[in-house]
Amino acid sequence: MFDNVGLFVETISRGLLLTVQATVGGILIATVLALASGLAMLSTSRIVRAIARIYVEIWRGTSEVVQLMWIYFVLPVLVGYQIVPLAAGIAVLGLNFGAYGAEIVRGAIQSVPRAQYEGAVALSLTPAQRMRRVILPQALVEMVPPFNNLFIQLLKGSSLLTIITVHEMTYQAREVLIDRFISQAAVIWTIVLLFYLVLAVLITVGMRALERWAAKLVGRKLPERRGLRAAFQRAGDR
């Protein structure tokens, strides 16, 4: 049953780079759109708020698969040229998860105590300075944990790119499965699962480091971890 594990790992790993590219590209676009749209939804301008809300509701309220199909198959007909599959996938991941991230940004900014706004006004800071120097640094600490979950969801969503023939890990696994090894489906998909798990852990480690940096930036102490390692350390101290 495990005779071909090396072959499976080698074949699936050929799609690893495309999975990482799609995930990183999607994260970058989603982060920019989330920040821009989240701030726009708090704008004093009704037009700006309306535009941001329309974007969020359209991309959050429609199927990700349909979005992918529309960008890859319909948009080229409208604009007159074919879109590269990977670029279409990255665009959909960024636009879709950026809409979810916009609500995270909006909620985090609104969670900053009102006294912080009043203190910034008392210091005669402009609205832009208040947001950049006082509000956003504190909101960032609140944003990081939900963004961690969002980015992991984005990573898993990258498997949908197999629909438009992007040769990422899921596509590679399906190809080797169909070609010769349908009887070893359990082994193949377990390997794919482990690949995604490792990538998700790496995202979590990076976001945890960002959370510590953001907390240090505003002089805030993060809650004590309650994992197994912390429990063993506390037991040893006793």
N, C-alpha and C positions, 0 to 999 in steps of 0.2 A: 504493500500500500504506500510505503514511503520511499520507494525506489527512485521516484522521479522528483523528489522535493527540490533538489538542486536545480533541475531544469525549470520547475515552476517558479522558483524564486528569481532565477535569472530572467525569465520571460516577463514576469510581472514587474520586475525592477526597471525594465526598459520603459515603462510608462510612468515611473516615479518622477522623472524630471518634469514631464508635462503636467502631472498632478500638482507638483510644487509650484510651477509657473502659473497655473490657473488659480491656485489658492492665493499666492502672494499678490498676483495682479488683481484678483478680486478683492482682497483685503485692502490694498492701497486705494482702489476706486471707492469701495464701500466706506472707508474711513473719511475720505475727503467729502463724499456726498452726505454722509451722516452728519458731519460737523456743519457743513454749509446749510443743509436742510433743517437740522435741529435749531440752529441759530435763526434761520429764516422764519421758522414757526413762532419765534418769540419776538419778531420784528414789530415795530409800531405801525408799519405799513400794511394795510389790508391786502393789497395786491401781492406783496412779497409773501405774506402768510398764506394766501390762497394758492399761489404757485407751488409753494413747498408742500402744502397739504394735498394738492392734486397729485403731485409726484409720489408722495408717500402712499396714498390710498390706491393708486393704480398699480404700483409695483408690489405693494404688500397684499393687495386684495385679489391678485390674479395668479394663476398657476405658473410655477417656475418652468415647468415643461413647456407650456404654451408660450411663455415669453421666449424661451430658447428657440422654439420652432419659428416664432414670428421674426425674431432678429435674423435667424440664419436663412430662412426660406422666403419670407415676405419682404423684408427690408431690401434685399438685393434687387427685387423686381421694381421697387419704388425708386431706388437711387441709381439703378443701371449698372451696378458692378457687384461681383460676388465678394462676400466677406470671408476672410480666413476663419476656419472653424474655431481655432483656439481663441482668436480675437473676439468672435461672437460669444463664446462661452465666458470669457473673462468679463465682457461687457454686461452680460446677463447677471452673473454672480455679483458684480459690483453694484449694479443698479438695484437688484432685488434686496440684497442684504444692507445696502445703504439706506433703503427705506425703513427697514427695521431699526437700524442704528440711529436714524434721526430721532426716533421716539426715546431711545436711550439717552441721547444728548440732551434733548428737551427736558426729560425728567430729572436728569442729574443737575442741570443748571437751576431748575426750579427748586431743587432740594437744598440749595445753599441758603442758609439762614438770612432772613430779611435784614438783620442787623449788619451783615457784611455789605450789602448794597448801601445802606444808610451811612456806614462808616466811610465807604469809598466816595460817596457824594460829599460828605463833610470835608474830605481831603481835596475837594475841588478837582477830582479826576474826571476826564471826559468819559462818555459812554464806552468808547472803544478801549480806553485805558482801564476802566472798571472791569470790563469783561476780560481783557487780556491779563491783567495783573492780579486781580482779586477773585473774580468769579470762576473763570475757567480752571485755574490751578486747583481749586477746591473741588470743582465738579469732576475733574479728571479722576480723582480717587474713587468717586462713585461710579464712573463710567467703566473702569477697567474690568471688574468682574463680569458684568453682563456682556461686554465686548468679547471677553474670552469665550463665553458660550457661543456668541454670534459667530466668531471666527471658526470655531470648531464645526458649527453647523455649515458654514461656508465650505470648509474642507470636505465634509461629507457630501455636500451638494455638488462638488466638482465631478462626482461620479456620473452625474447626468450628462456630462459632455460626451459620453460614449454614444449617445443618441445621434450626435452629428459627426460621428467618426473621428473624434479626437482620441488618439491612441494612448490614453492615460491608463492607470493601473486596472480599472475595471474592464476597459476594452481589451487589454492584453489578457486578462484572466479569462474573459469570455471566449476569446479567440483560441487559446490553448485548450480550453474546455471542449469547445465544439470540434476542434480538429481531431484530437486523438484520445483525450483523457476524460470522457464524460463520466466514466465509472469512478473517477477520483475527485468528484466535485467537492466533497467535504474538505479534502486537503487543500485544494486550490483556493476555495473561498475563505478558509481559515487563514491562509497566508495573506490574502488581501486584507482581511480583518486586522491582522497584526500590523501590517504596513500602515493602515489608517490610524490604528491605536498609537503607534510610535509617533506619527506626525501630530496627532492631537496632544500627546504628552509634551512634545517640543513647543507647541503653541502655548500650552498652559504654563510651562516653565518661563517662557519669554514674557508672557503677560503678568506672571507673578512678580518677575523682576521689575517690570514697568510699574506695577502697583506699589511696590516698595519705594521706588524712586519718586513717584508722584506723592506718596504720603510724606516722605522725607522733605520734599519740596515745600510743603505747607506746614511742616512741623507736627504732623499727626502720626500717632503710633497705631499700627495695624493690630487687630485682635490677635490674641495668641492662637497659634495653630492647635488643632485638637486631633491630629492624625495619630497613627500608630507610633511613629517615631517620637513624637512629642510625649506620648503616654509612657513609652519606655524610658525616656529621659527623666520624666518626673518621678517614675518609680525608682530609678537608680539614685536620684537625689535623696530619696527617703532612706 
